[in-house]
Amino acid sequence: MTPRAHASAPADALLTDLYQLSMMQAYWEHGLTDTATFDLICRRLPVNRNLLVACGLETALDYLEGLAVTASDLEYLASLHRFSRDFLNRLERLRFQGEVRAVPEGTPVFGNEPILEVTASLPEAQIVETYLLSAIHHQTMAASAAYRLVAASNTTPVVDFGTRHAQGAASGVVTARAAYIAGLAGTSNVAAGRRFGVPVSGTMAHSYIQAHERESDALTSFTSTHRGTTLLVDTYDLAGGVQQVIDLASRQGERFDVAAIRIDSGDLGASARLARRMLDDAGLAAVRIIVSGELDAPAIAGLVADGAPIDGFGVGTSLAVSSDAPYLDTAYKLSAYAGQGRMKLAASKRTWPGRKQVFRQTEAAIAMRDVIGTADESMEGRPLLETMMQDGRRVQSVSRSLEEVRRYAARSLAELPAGLRGLDQAELPYPVSISDRLDRTANELEGRLRAKA
């Protein structure tokens, strides 16, 4: 079954903050309906991240294409007794008709760089803030956590097992997609396989073993139903469980068809060594060893560095909640209105005015620096922001399949300096500077704003 390319089902227009609607009513009542531009950025990287992997764009575009206010939405809003009938009538006709520019999914990004830019009438651009932040924040966080697992595993496949611990079942589906873009081998989440085409992978649970009187009966029955499967061996005793697999191979002879065993607890390195030795001694060198259980990037890196004979990792909680960096400092800020730059001057939250472009400059095919400039200036380097939507519809020429996005992410990450791509904090952060033109524009606007203040 081929996953659908886009899923522009009607979007939940009320999946927003109340103050967005309150501002929309005031905008319309006071004639503030000119064209506005908002930037979605991450102000700064978490202390244990050298980079972020931008993700969530497809979800954002799905939402924008499907944005509509339903009759039941209007009925609920009317029940709040805080919105005028004229405002509700306007909402009934609301559709997103603006433009979106964004970095392609899978692009490594850094602090203060625009990940996504929305240009539309001010009320339209305002109401979408909450959803866009949620989509881009969560999936960028997930992709960035997944990339660390990939970097730690040193080419050993890693599979997402995290849906059961995701913060909401729906987030588990998009986490699986984001993680696959960042380099994971697949997911246990069947919905992500159907919806997005992420490869699905799975083994068996301890409950299947426990449901049988004898462990050997459980392994025999499961392999009779599923050939080429992976068997869980540490429900009761690791050595005993591995021996049961060896005995099964002896009984079945040429009919034996077990691809791997899974170890889910204890000292995974020592357990893998014991299991590998037992399997090899029994002539079962082709049976692979998969490990899971409270794994994170440092734990995987330690097992790899120690030479543990492990052929694959299953990672759950630490990926699902991005346990070492559970949130990003994302923001969605007005940068232009009615043809004029806008900026925020608050300490540590200063923004840059106008529509922008990010230029990635390379030397010998290695990315050396990014420069944030104005959208209309020419500069050395590859411009990262692309037009993804015009007049409220996707620009098909920039659409990419999931596999294309995954390959693009791998190329883009490989382009970065080696010191950024590991788990350790880089000695120097990746350089991101502001162009002279954007700097002059910002300083001039700041002077005018302070004078008026």
Phi, psi and chi 1 to 4 in degrees:
 res  aa     phi    psi   chi1   chi2   chi3   chi4
   1 MET       -  126.6 -178.7  177.3 -178.6      -
   2 THR   -84.6  124.8  -57.8      -      -      -
   3 PRO   -65.2  145.1   22.2  -31.1      -      -
   4 ARG   -69.5  145.5   61.1 -175.6 -173.5  -89.8
   5 ALA   -67.6  -43.0      -      -      -      -
   6 HIS  -137.2  152.7  -55.3  -57.3      -      -
   7 ALA  -127.2   69.5      -      -      -      -
   8 SER   -86.0   58.6  -61.4      -      -      -
   9 ALA   -70.8  160.4      -      -      -      -
  10 PRO   -53.4  128.6  -26.6   34.6      -      -
  11 ALA   -85.5  149.3      -      -      -      -
  12 ASP   -77.9   99.0 -173.2  -10.7      -      -
  13 ALA   -65.8  -20.9      -      -      -      -
  14 LEU   -88.3    2.1  -61.6 -166.7      -      -
  15 LEU   -80.5   71.1 -150.3  166.7      -      -
  16 THR  -152.5  172.1 -170.7      -      -      -
  17 ASP   -87.5  147.5  -68.8  -58.3      -      -
  18 LEU   -56.7  -37.1  179.0   62.5      -      -
  19 TYR   -68.5  -20.0   79.2  166.2      -      -
  20 GLN   -63.9  -44.4  -48.9  -71.5   12.1      -
  21 LEU   -68.3  -39.1  -66.7  163.9      -      -
  22 SER   -61.6  -42.5  -60.6      -      -      -
  23 MET   -67.2  -38.9  -74.5 -170.9  -73.8      -
  24 MET   -58.5  -44.3  -76.8 -175.6   73.9      -
  25 GLN   -61.8  -42.9  176.8  167.0  -60.0      -
  26 ALA   -66.8  -39.8      -      -      -      -
  27 TYR   -56.6  -50.4  -73.5  150.7      -      -
  28 TRP   -65.8  -41.3  -87.0  -30.1      -      -
  29 GLU   -64.7  -31.9  -75.6 -172.8    6.1      -
  30 HIS  -107.4   15.0  -60.2  -72.7      -      -
  31 GLY    74.1   20.8      -      -      -      -
  32 LEU   -91.7   72.8  -67.2  167.3      -      -
  33 THR  -124.3   13.6   58.1      -      -      -
  34 ASP   -71.1  176.9 -147.3  -37.2      -      -
  35 THR   -72.1  133.6  -59.5      -      -      -
  36 ALA  -126.5  153.2      -      -      -      -
  37 THR  -123.8  131.7  -64.9      -      -      -
  38 PHE  -119.2  141.7  -76.3   79.6      -      -
  39 ASP  -104.8  136.4  -67.3  -24.3      -      -
  40 LEU  -105.9  118.5 -164.7  159.0      -      -
  41 ILE  -132.8  164.9   64.3  171.3      -      -
  42 CYS  -110.1  115.7 -178.6      -      -      -
  43 ARG   -59.6  -42.2  -68.6 -169.9 -177.8   97.1
  44 ARG  -151.5  152.9   59.5 -171.9   65.6   82.4
  45 LEU   -78.4  148.9  -56.6 -174.2      -      -
  46 PRO   -57.6  154.6  -23.2   33.2      -      -
  47 VAL   -62.1  -25.1  -66.5      -      -      -
  48 ASN  -104.8   27.9   51.4   -0.3      -      -
  49 ARG  -128.2  128.5  -67.8  -76.2 -172.3  -87.7
  50 ASN   -88.2  -17.4  -67.4  -35.3      -      -
  51 LEU  -161.4  164.3   59.1   95.1      -      -
  52 LEU  -120.3  151.6  -61.7  176.1      -      -
  53 VAL  -108.4  109.6 -179.6      -      -      -
  54 ALA   -64.0  133.2      -      -      -      -
  55 CYS  -155.6  162.7 -153.0      -      -      -
  56 GLY   104.8   -0.4      -      -      -      -
  57 LEU   -62.6  -43.2  176.7   62.7      -      -
  58 GLU   -60.9  -41.9  -78.9  -61.4  -57.3      -
  59 THR   -62.1  -41.3  -58.6      -      -      -
  60 ALA   -63.5  -43.8      -      -      -      -
  61 LEU   -69.2  -37.7  -62.5 -179.1      -      -
  62 ASP   -55.5  -47.1  -76.9  -15.1      -      -
  63 TYR   -61.9  -47.1  164.5   80.0      -      -
  64 LEU   -64.1  -39.8  -66.9  172.8      -      -
  65 GLU   -68.3  -29.5  -76.9 -168.9  -27.2      -
  66 GLY   -98.2    3.0      -      -      -      -
  67 LEU   -61.9  121.1 -177.6   62.1      -      -
  68 ALA  -159.8  147.2      -      -      -      -
  69 VAL  -100.6  123.6 -179.4      -      -      -
  70 THR   -89.8  169.5   66.8      -      -      -
  71 ALA   -61.1  -39.9      -      -      -      -
  72 SER   -68.5  -33.5   60.7      -      -      -
  73 ASP   -59.8  -46.9  -66.9  -21.8      -      -
  74 LEU   -65.0  -37.6  -64.7  170.3      -      -
  75 GLU   -63.1  -43.3 -178.2  179.8   -0.2      -
  76 TYR   -64.9  -45.6  169.9   72.0      -      -
  77 LEU   -62.0  -38.2  -68.6  175.5      -      -
  78 ALA   -63.3  -33.1      -      -      -      -
  79 SER   -68.7  -16.8   74.8      -      -      -
  80 LEU   -78.2  -16.1  -61.6  179.0      -      -
  81 HIS    55.6   39.4  -55.9  -65.5      -      -
  82 ARG  -131.6   -2.8   59.3 -173.1  -59.1  146.7
  83 PHE  -120.8  141.7  -61.4  112.8      -      -
  84 SER   -75.0  159.0   68.5      -      -      -
  85 ARG   -63.5  -38.5  174.0   49.2   54.4 -172.5
  86 ASP   -60.8  -41.8  177.8   65.3      -      -
  87 PHE   -63.1  -44.8  173.3   65.6      -      -
  88 LEU   -64.3  -36.0  -63.4  178.0      -      -
  89 ASN   -63.9  -39.1  -71.1  -21.1      -      -
  90 ARG   -65.7  -42.0  -74.9  173.9  177.9  -97.3
  91 LEU   -60.4  -35.4  -83.8 -176.4      -      -
  92 GLU   -59.8  -27.9 -171.2  173.1   15.1      -
  93 ARG   -97.4    3.7  -59.4 -171.9  -64.7  -87.1
  94 LEU   -66.6  128.6  176.7   70.0      -      -
  95 ARG  -141.9  147.7  -61.0  -67.5 -175.1  -84.0
  96 PHE   -79.2  123.1 -177.8   79.1      -      -
  97 GLN  -124.3   20.1  -59.7  176.4   43.9      -
  98 GLY   -94.0 -165.4      -      -      -      -
  99 GLU  -115.4  144.2  175.5 -174.4   -8.8      -
 100 VAL  -127.6  128.1  174.2      -      -      -
 101 ARG  -115.9  142.6  -63.5  167.3   66.4 -123.1
 102 ALA  -158.2  160.6      -      -      -      -
 103 VAL   -76.0  142.4  -58.5      -      -      -
 104 PRO   -59.3  148.1  -22.6   33.5      -      -
 105 GLU   -58.0  142.2  -72.0 -170.2  -70.9      -
 106 GLY    92.3   -2.2      -      -      -      -
 107 THR   -77.3  128.7  -58.6      -      -      -
 108 PRO   -67.7  131.6  -16.9   30.4      -      -
 109 VAL  -131.0  164.9  -66.5      -      -      -
 110 PHE  -134.8  178.1  -56.3   91.3      -      -
 111 GLY   -58.1  136.9      -      -      -      -
 112 ASN    71.1    3.6  -88.9  -36.4      -      -
 113 GLU   -83.7  133.2  -64.9 -176.0  -22.8      -
 114 PRO   -61.2  123.1  -21.2   32.5      -      -
 115 ILE   -88.9  -35.2  -60.8  172.7      -      -
 116 LEU  -149.1  143.4  178.3  145.7      -      -
 117 GLU  -130.8  128.4  176.1 -166.1   85.7      -
 118 VAL  -112.2  129.4  171.9      -      -      -
 119 THR  -125.6  118.8  -60.9      -      -      -
 120 ALA  -164.0  178.5      -      -      -      -
 121 SER   -58.2  147.6   71.2      -      -      -
 122 LEU   -53.2  -46.6 -178.2   55.0      -      -
 123 PRO   -61.5  -41.3  -25.0   35.5      -      -
 124 GLU   -63.0  -46.5  -77.1  178.7   42.0      -
 125 ALA   -67.1  -26.2      -      -      -      -
 126 GLN   -76.7  -45.6 -172.7   73.4   68.3      -
 127 ILE   -67.5  -22.8 -166.3  174.1      -      -
 128 VAL   -85.6   -4.5  -59.6      -      -      -
 129 GLU   -54.7  -51.3  172.3 -176.3    5.9      -
 130 THR   -60.6  -47.4  -56.6      -      -      -
 131 TYR   -66.9  -43.6 -169.1   96.6      -      -
 132 LEU   -62.6  -42.9  -64.9 -176.0      -      -
 133 LEU   -60.3  -43.6  -85.3  170.8      -      -
 134 SER   -62.4  -46.3  176.6      -      -      -
 135 ALA   -66.1  -48.7      -      -      -      -
 136 ILE   -71.1  -41.3  -60.2  -63.1      -      -
 137 HIS   -59.4  -54.5  172.4  -87.4      -      -
 138 HIS   -64.7  -46.8  174.2   79.2      -      -
 139 GLN   -74.4  -31.6  -66.5 -179.7   53.1      -
 140 THR   -67.1  -41.0  -63.2      -      -      -
 141 MET   -60.0  -44.3 -178.4  179.3   68.3      -
 142 ALA   -67.3  -44.9      -      -      -      -
 143 ALA   -63.2  -37.2      -      -      -      -
 144 SER   -69.3  -39.6  -56.3      -      -      -
 145 ALA   -65.3  -40.7      -      -      -      -
 146 ALA   -64.4  -38.9      -      -      -      -
 147 TYR   -61.0  -36.5  174.0   68.7      -      -
 148 ARG   -64.0  -35.6  -77.7  174.2   57.9   81.6
 149 LEU   -65.2  -41.5  -63.4  171.4      -      -
 150 VAL   -63.5  -44.9  173.4      -      -      -
 151 ALA   -62.2  -38.2      -      -      -      -
 152 ALA   -70.4  -32.7      -      -      -      -
 153 SER   -79.7  -14.5   70.9      -      -      -
 154 ASN    54.4   52.1 -168.9   28.8      -      -
 155 THR    80.7   -8.9   74.3      -      -      -
 156 THR   -69.9  130.6  -58.7      -      -      -
 157 PRO   -60.5  142.3  -22.1   33.2      -      -
 158 VAL  -123.4  133.1 -177.5      -      -      -
 159 VAL  -117.3  140.7  173.9      -      -      -
 160 ASP   -77.5  120.0  158.6   42.9      -      -
 161 PHE  -115.3   21.0  -75.7    1.4      -      -
 162 GLY   -93.4   -3.3      -      -      -      -
 163 THR   -57.2  -39.6  -61.2      -      -      -
 164 ARG   -65.3  -18.4   64.3 -173.7   58.4 -161.9
 165 HIS  -111.9    7.4  -70.3  147.7      -      -
 166 ALA   -67.5  154.8      -      -      -      -
 167 GLN   -85.4   73.0  -67.3  170.6  -29.0      -
 168 GLY   111.1  132.3      -      -      -      -
 169 ALA   -60.1  -39.4      -      -      -      -
 170 ALA   -62.6  -33.2      -      -      -      -
 171 SER   -67.4  -27.5   71.3      -      -      -
 172 GLY   -63.7  -32.2      -      -      -      -
 173 VAL   -69.9  -48.4 -179.4      -      -      -
 174 VAL   -74.9  -27.0  -67.3      -      -      -
 175 THR   -61.9  -41.5  -67.5      -      -      -
 176 ALA   -60.7  -41.5      -      -      -      -
 177 ARG   -66.0  -46.7  177.8 -178.5 -179.4  -86.4
 178 ALA   -61.1  -41.3      -      -      -      -
 179 ALA   -66.1  -36.8      -      -      -      -
 180 TYR   -66.9  -40.8 -174.8   65.7      -      -
 181 ILE   -58.0  -40.0  -73.5  171.7      -      -
 182 ALA   -77.7   -6.7      -      -      -      -
 183 GLY   125.0   -4.5      -      -      -      -
 184 LEU   -64.0  155.5  -99.8   63.8      -      -
 185 ALA   -80.4  -22.1      -      -      -      -
 186 GLY   172.2 -166.7      -      -      -      -
 187 THR  -146.5  156.7 -178.9      -      -      -
 188 SER   -85.0   -6.6   64.0      -      -      -
 189 ASN   -82.6  108.6 -170.5  -53.9      -      -
 190 VAL   -66.4  -35.5 -178.8      -      -      -
 191 ALA   -62.5  -36.6      -      -      -      -
 192 ALA   -67.8  -32.5      -      -      -      -
 193 GLY   -66.4  -45.5      -      -      -      -
 194 ARG   -68.5  -45.7 -179.6 -175.4   66.4  174.9
 195 ARG   -75.0  -39.9 -178.2  173.8  173.6 -173.6
 196 PHE  -115.8  -15.3  -59.9  120.8      -      -
 197 GLY    86.5   16.8      -      -      -      -
 198 VAL   -68.8  131.4  179.2      -      -      -
 199 PRO   -58.5  134.9  -23.2   33.7      -      -
 200 VAL  -102.7  146.5  -66.7      -      -      -
 201 SER  -149.6  145.4  176.8      -      -      -
 202 GLY  -167.2  167.5      -      -      -      -
 203 THR  -124.2 -113.5   61.1      -      -      -
 204 MET  -152.2  162.3   65.1 -169.4  -51.1      -
 205 ALA  -105.5  163.4      -      -      -      -
 206 HIS   -59.9  -29.9  -66.4  -69.7      -      -
 207 SER   -60.6  -32.5   56.2      -      -      -
 208 TYR   -65.8  -39.8 -169.0   84.9      -      -
 209 ILE   -65.4  -46.0  -54.9  -66.9      -      -
 210 GLN   -66.6  -26.1  -66.2  169.8  -68.3      -
 211 ALA   -71.0  -13.1      -      -      -      -
 212 HIS  -102.5  153.3  -67.6   74.0      -      -
 213 GLU   -67.6  -35.7  -72.4  -62.9  -39.3      -
 214 ARG  -127.4  142.6  -63.8 -173.5  -58.5  179.0
 215 GLU   -60.5  -39.0 -173.3  174.2   22.4      -
 216 SER   -61.8  -37.6   60.2      -      -      -
 217 ASP   -64.2  -39.3  -66.5  -20.3      -      -
 218 ALA   -63.5  -45.3      -      -      -      -
 219 LEU   -67.4  -39.0  -59.5 -176.5      -      -
 220 THR   -64.6  -46.4  -59.4      -      -      -
 221 SER   -67.7  -38.7   68.1      -      -      -
 222 PHE   -66.6  -42.4 -160.4   76.6      -      -
 223 THR   -70.2  -23.9   54.8      -      -      -
 224 SER   -72.3  -26.6   70.0      -      -      -
 225 THR   -89.0  -38.5  -60.0      -      -      -
 226 HIS  -125.2  107.7  -59.6  -73.5      -      -
 227 ARG   -83.6  151.7  -60.9 -173.9   64.0   78.9
 228 GLY    65.8   30.5      -      -      -      -
 229 THR   -93.4  179.9 -168.2      -      -      -
 230 THR  -115.3  131.3  -61.6      -      -      -
 231 LEU  -108.5  135.9  -61.6  176.2      -      -
 232 LEU   -82.5  129.5 -169.7   56.8      -      -
 233 VAL  -120.4    2.8  -65.3      -      -      -
 234 ASP  -119.0   28.1   64.3  -17.0      -      -
 235 THR   -61.9  -42.5  -58.8      -      -      -
 236 TYR  -113.7  -52.7  -57.0  121.1      -      -
 237 ASP  -154.0  126.9  171.0   70.5      -      -
 238 LEU   -60.7  -54.0  173.3   69.3      -      -
 239 ALA   -60.0  -40.0      -      -      -      -
 240 GLY   -65.0  -40.0      -      -      -      -
 241 GLY   -66.0  -41.7      -      -      -      -
 242 VAL   -64.1  -39.6  175.5      -      -      -
 243 GLN   -63.0  -35.1 -173.3   60.2   51.0      -
 244 GLN   -62.4  -37.2  -65.7  -74.7    3.0      -
 245 VAL   -67.3  -42.1  174.1      -      -      -
 246 ILE   -62.3  -43.8  -66.5  169.7      -      -
 247 ASP   -64.1  -38.2  -66.5  -16.3      -      -
 248 LEU   -61.4  -42.3  178.5   66.1      -      -
 249 ALA   -63.3  -38.3      -      -      -      -
 250 SER   -65.9  -40.6  178.8      -      -      -
 251 ARG   -70.2  -39.1  -70.1 -164.9  -55.9  -87.3
 252 GLN   -87.9  -21.7  -66.7 -175.2  -20.3      -
 253 GLY    58.5 -125.6      -      -      -      -
 254 GLU   -67.6  -18.0  -67.5 -176.4   -3.1      -
 255 ARG   -78.3  -11.0  -66.5 -177.5  -65.1  109.6
 256 PHE   -63.2  125.5  179.1   75.7      -      -
 257 ASP  -144.7   73.9 -171.6   10.3      -      -
 258 VAL  -117.2  123.2  171.4      -      -      -
 259 ALA   -79.8  -36.6      -      -      -      -
 260 ALA  -159.9  165.0      -      -      -      -
 261 ILE  -115.3  156.0   62.2  169.7      -      -
 262 ARG  -121.5  134.6  177.3  162.9   71.2   96.3
 263 ILE  -113.1  129.1  -57.2  169.4      -      -
 264 ASP  -121.6    6.6 -171.0   50.5      -      -
 265 SER  -158.9  169.2   58.2      -      -      -
 266 GLY    78.0 -161.8      -      -      -      -
 267 ASP   -77.1   99.7 -176.7  -29.0      -      -
 268 LEU   -64.3  -36.2  -63.7  177.1      -      -
 269 GLY   -65.4  -49.5      -      -      -      -
 270 ALA   -64.9  -39.8      -      -      -      -
 271 SER   -65.5  -39.7  -64.1      -      -      -
 272 ALA   -64.9  -38.5      -      -      -      -
 273 ARG   -65.0  -44.4  -74.0 -172.5  175.7   84.9
 274 LEU   -61.5  -47.4  171.7   60.9      -      -
 275 ALA   -62.6  -42.7      -      -      -      -
 276 ARG   -62.3  -42.0 -176.7   74.8  -82.8  157.0
 277 ARG   -63.7  -44.2 -175.1  167.8   59.9 -109.0
 278 MET   -65.3  -43.4  -68.1  177.4   66.7      -
 279 LEU   -65.6  -43.6  -68.4  169.6      -      -
 280 ASP   -64.3  -42.6  -70.6   -8.4      -      -
 281 ASP   -62.8  -26.5  -71.1  -13.3      -      -
 282 ALA   -91.7    6.2      -      -      -      -
 283 GLY    79.3   21.5      -      -      -      -
 284 LEU  -111.7   46.6  -61.2  176.5      -      -
 285 ALA   -65.0  -21.8      -      -      -      -
 286 ALA   -77.5  -14.6      -      -      -      -
 287 VAL   -77.3  120.6  175.7      -      -      -
 288 ARG   -84.7  167.0  -65.0  174.9  -69.5  118.7
 289 ILE  -120.9  121.5  -63.4  174.9      -      -
 290 ILE  -110.9  139.8  -48.7  -60.8      -      -
 291 VAL  -125.0  151.9  -60.5      -      -      -
 292 SER  -151.9  177.9   56.9      -      -      -
 293 GLY   107.4   96.8      -      -      -      -
 294 GLU    56.0   34.7  -56.9  -55.2  -42.5      -
 295 LEU   -84.6  144.6  -73.8  170.2      -      -
 296 ASP  -138.9 -178.4   58.1   13.1      -      -
 297 ALA   -60.3  -47.9      -      -      -      -
 298 PRO   -61.7  -37.8  -25.8   35.9      -      -
 299 ALA   -64.9  -42.1      -      -      -      -
 300 ILE   -64.3  -44.6  -70.9  174.9      -      -
 301 ALA   -58.9  -39.4      -      -      -      -
 302 GLY   -65.0  -42.4      -      -      -      -
 303 LEU   -64.9  -40.6  -70.7  166.6      -      -
 304 VAL   -65.6  -46.0  170.1      -      -      -
 305 ALA   -62.6  -30.7      -      -      -      -
 306 ASP   -82.7   -3.0 -159.3   33.1      -      -
 307 GLY    73.0   24.6      -      -      -      -
 308 ALA   -62.3  136.6      -      -      -      -
 309 PRO   -78.0   73.1   30.4  -35.3      -      -
 310 ILE  -116.8  133.4  -66.8  169.9      -      -
 311 ASP  -104.4   -5.6  -58.1  -65.8      -      -
 312 GLY  -174.7  152.5      -      -      -      -
 313 PHE  -121.7  139.7  -60.9   95.9      -      -
 314 GLY  -111.6  122.9      -      -      -      -
 315 VAL  -120.5  129.8 -179.6      -      -      -
 316 GLY  -112.6  -91.6      -      -      -      -
 317 THR   -57.5  -46.7  -53.9      -      -      -
 318 SER   -62.4  -30.7   67.1      -      -      -
 319 LEU   -78.9  -46.7  169.9   61.0      -      -
 320 ALA   -58.9  -34.7      -      -      -      -
 321 VAL  -112.9    6.1  -57.9      -      -      -
 322 SER    45.7   62.2 -176.1      -      -      -
 323 SER   -59.6  -29.8   57.2      -      -      -
 324 ASP   -88.7   -9.2   62.8  -27.6      -      -
 325 ALA  -153.4   76.0      -      -      -      -
 326 PRO   -77.7    2.0   27.3  -34.4      -      -
 327 TYR  -156.9  158.8   70.7   92.8      -      -
 328 LEU  -118.7  151.5  -54.6  175.9      -      -
 329 ASP   -86.4   66.6 -173.4   11.4      -      -
 330 THR   -86.2  156.2   49.8      -      -      -
 331 ALA  -153.1  155.8      -      -      -      -
 332 TYR  -130.2  105.2 -178.8   86.2      -      -
 333 LYS  -125.7  141.5  -64.5  -58.9  178.4 -174.6
 334 LEU   -66.3  125.9 -178.3   68.2      -      -
 335 SER  -117.8  -12.7   63.2      -      -      -
 336 ALA  -159.1  145.8      -      -      -      -
 337 TYR  -149.2  132.9  177.5   65.9      -      -
 338 ALA    53.2   39.5      -      -      -      -
 339 GLY    80.9    3.4      -      -      -      -
 340 GLN  -118.0  141.3  -59.4  -63.8  -42.9      -
 341 GLY   -64.9  147.2      -      -      -      -
 342 ARG  -131.2  146.9  -64.0  -71.6 -169.4  -91.9
 343 MET  -152.7  160.4   64.1 -172.3  -59.7      -
 344 LYS  -106.9  137.5 -176.8  176.2  178.1  179.7
 345 LEU  -108.7    1.1  -58.5  179.9      -      -
 346 ALA   -57.8  142.1      -      -      -      -
 347 ALA   -55.7  133.7      -      -      -      -
 348 SER    68.4   -3.0   78.3      -      -      -
 349 LYS  -128.6   25.4  -66.5 -172.9  176.6 -178.2
 350 ARG   -63.6  138.8 -174.0 -178.7 -170.3  -91.0
 351 THR  -116.0  172.3   59.8      -      -      -
 352 TRP  -113.4  137.8  -62.2   92.2      -      -
 353 PRO   -83.4  158.9   31.1  -35.4      -      -
 354 GLY    80.8  173.0      -      -      -      -
 355 ARG   -75.2  143.2  -56.6 -173.4   69.8  178.1
 356 LYS  -131.2  169.5  -70.5  173.8  -82.6  -66.3
 357 GLN  -138.7  149.2 -178.3   57.3  -88.3      -
 358 VAL  -113.4  125.0 -178.2      -      -      -
 359 PHE  -108.1  120.2  -60.4   89.9      -      -
 360 ARG   -95.8  117.2 -179.4  148.5  -65.2  166.6
 361 GLN  -103.7  133.6  -60.3  178.7  -13.5      -
 362 THR  -121.3  157.3   62.0      -      -      -
 363 GLU  -136.3  124.3  -63.3  176.4   11.1      -
 364 ALA    52.9   43.3      -      -      -      -
 365 ALA    68.6   12.1      -      -      -      -
 366 ILE  -112.0  129.7  -60.9  -63.2      -      -
 367 ALA   -67.4  125.4      -      -      -      -
 368 MET  -108.7  -29.3  -58.8  -56.3  -65.4      -
 369 ARG  -167.2  157.6   69.6 -168.8   67.0   80.9
 370 ASP  -116.6  145.4  -72.9   -2.9      -      -
 371 VAL  -124.1  125.3 -178.5      -      -      -
 372 ILE   -91.7  118.9  -55.4  174.2      -      -
 373 GLY  -126.5 -174.1      -      -      -      -
 374 THR   -77.5  156.8   63.4      -      -      -
 375 ALA   -65.8  -24.1      -      -      -      -
 376 ASP  -102.5    9.2   58.5   -8.0      -      -
 377 GLU   -98.9  150.6   69.4  177.8  -58.7      -
 378 SER   -98.5  138.6  -63.2      -      -      -
 379 MET  -153.9  154.5 -170.0  174.9  -64.0      -
 380 GLU   -60.5  142.2  176.6 -170.0   -9.5      -
 381 GLY   114.2  169.8      -      -      -      -
 382 ARG   -88.6  121.3  174.3  168.0   62.7   94.6
 383 PRO   -70.3  131.2   17.8  -22.8      -      -
 384 LEU   -90.3  -33.5  -61.7 -176.0      -      -
 385 LEU   -79.2  125.9  -71.0  163.4      -      -
 386 GLU  -118.3  151.0  -59.6  178.7   17.5      -
 387 THR   -74.9  117.1  -60.3      -      -      -
 388 MET  -104.3  -21.9  -57.3  -67.6 -178.4      -
 389 MET  -149.3  136.5  176.8  175.9  -81.7      -
 390 GLN  -133.7  138.8  -71.4 -178.7  -37.3      -
 391 ASP    52.5   35.1  -58.8  -39.3      -      -
 392 GLY    79.1    7.7      -      -      -      -
 393 ARG  -127.2  147.4  -53.1  -57.0  -63.5  175.4
 394 ARG   -59.0  145.5  -80.6  179.3  172.4   85.5
 395 VAL   -88.7  106.5  176.6      -      -      -
 396 GLN   -64.2  -25.9  -66.2  -58.3  -39.5      -
 397 SER   -65.7  -18.4   61.9      -      -      -
 398 VAL  -105.4    3.7  -63.2      -      -      -
 399 SER   -68.5  140.8  -67.4      -      -      -
 400 ARG  -131.1  144.0  -62.9  174.7  171.6   92.2
 401 SER   -71.9  166.3   70.1      -      -      -
 402 LEU   -59.5  -41.5 -179.4   63.2      -      -
 403 GLU   -66.3  -36.6  -67.4  -60.5  -30.4      -
 404 GLU   -65.5  -40.8  -71.6  171.0  -30.4      -
 405 VAL   -62.9  -42.8  173.3      -      -      -
 406 ARG   -61.7  -44.1  177.4  177.6  162.3   89.0
 407 ARG   -67.0  -39.3  -71.0 -167.1  -66.7  -90.8
 408 TYR   -61.3  -43.6  166.0   80.1      -      -
 409 ALA   -60.4  -44.1      -      -      -      -
 410 ALA   -61.9  -43.3      -      -      -      -
 411 ARG   -64.7  -42.9  -69.0 -166.1  -54.1  -89.4
 412 SER   -67.3  -38.3  -60.1      -      -      -
 413 LEU   -70.4  -38.7  -71.9  159.0      -      -
 414 ALA   -65.9  -20.5      -      -      -      -
 415 GLU   -74.2  -18.4 -178.6 -176.5   60.7      -
 416 LEU   -77.1  156.3  -64.4  176.4      -      -
 417 PRO   -57.3  143.6  -24.5   34.1      -      -
 418 ALA   -56.5  -34.9      -      -      -      -
 419 GLY   -64.5  -19.4      -      -      -      -
 420 LEU   -88.1  -19.4  -65.9  176.5      -      -
 421 ARG   -90.7   -5.7  -68.3 -174.5  -92.1  122.4
 422 GLY   -91.8 -172.4      -      -      -      -
 423 LEU   -84.3  -29.3  -61.2 -171.6      -      -
 424 ASP   -72.1  149.3  -65.1  -25.4      -      -
 425 GLN   -64.7  131.2 -172.2  169.0    2.4      -
 426 ALA   -63.8  145.8      -      -      -      -
 427 GLU   -60.4  -38.3  -67.7 -176.1    9.4      -
 428 LEU  -129.6  135.8  -65.7  172.6      -      -
 429 PRO   -67.8  157.9   23.7  -32.5      -      -
 430 TYR   -63.6  131.8 -178.1   79.7      -      -
 431 PRO   -73.4  127.2  -13.8   28.1      -      -
 432 VAL  -128.0  120.1  177.7      -      -      -
 433 SER  -122.3  171.0   61.6      -      -      -
 434 ILE  -108.6  135.0  -56.8  -62.0      -      -
 435 SER   -66.1  156.4   74.8      -      -      -
 436 ASP   -58.9  -41.1  -68.5  -19.2      -      -
 437 ARG   -65.2  -45.6 -179.0 -170.0  -67.5 -175.4
 438 LEU   -65.2  -37.8  179.4   54.9      -      -
 439 ASP   -63.2  -44.1 -169.0   47.3      -      -
 440 ARG   -63.0  -44.4  -75.0 -164.6  -56.0  -88.8
 441 THR   -59.3  -43.8  -59.5      -      -      -
 442 ALA   -66.6  -42.8      -      -      -      -
 443 ASN   -64.7  -39.6  -71.4  -25.2      -      -
 444 GLU   -64.9  -43.7  -69.4  168.6    1.4      -
 445 LEU   -66.2  -41.1  177.5   56.1      -      -
 446 GLU   -59.7  -41.6  180.0  176.0   -4.1      -
 447 GLY   -60.4  -43.5      -      -      -      -
 448 ARG   -65.6  -41.9  -67.3 -162.5  -60.3  -87.5
 449 LEU   -65.9  -41.0  -68.6  173.3      -      -
 450 ARG   -68.8  -34.6  -66.6 -163.0 -177.5  -79.4
 451 ALA   -64.8  -41.3      -      -      -      -
 452 LYS   -68.8  -36.1  -68.4  177.6 -179.2  178.2
 453 ALA   -66.1      -      -      -      -      -
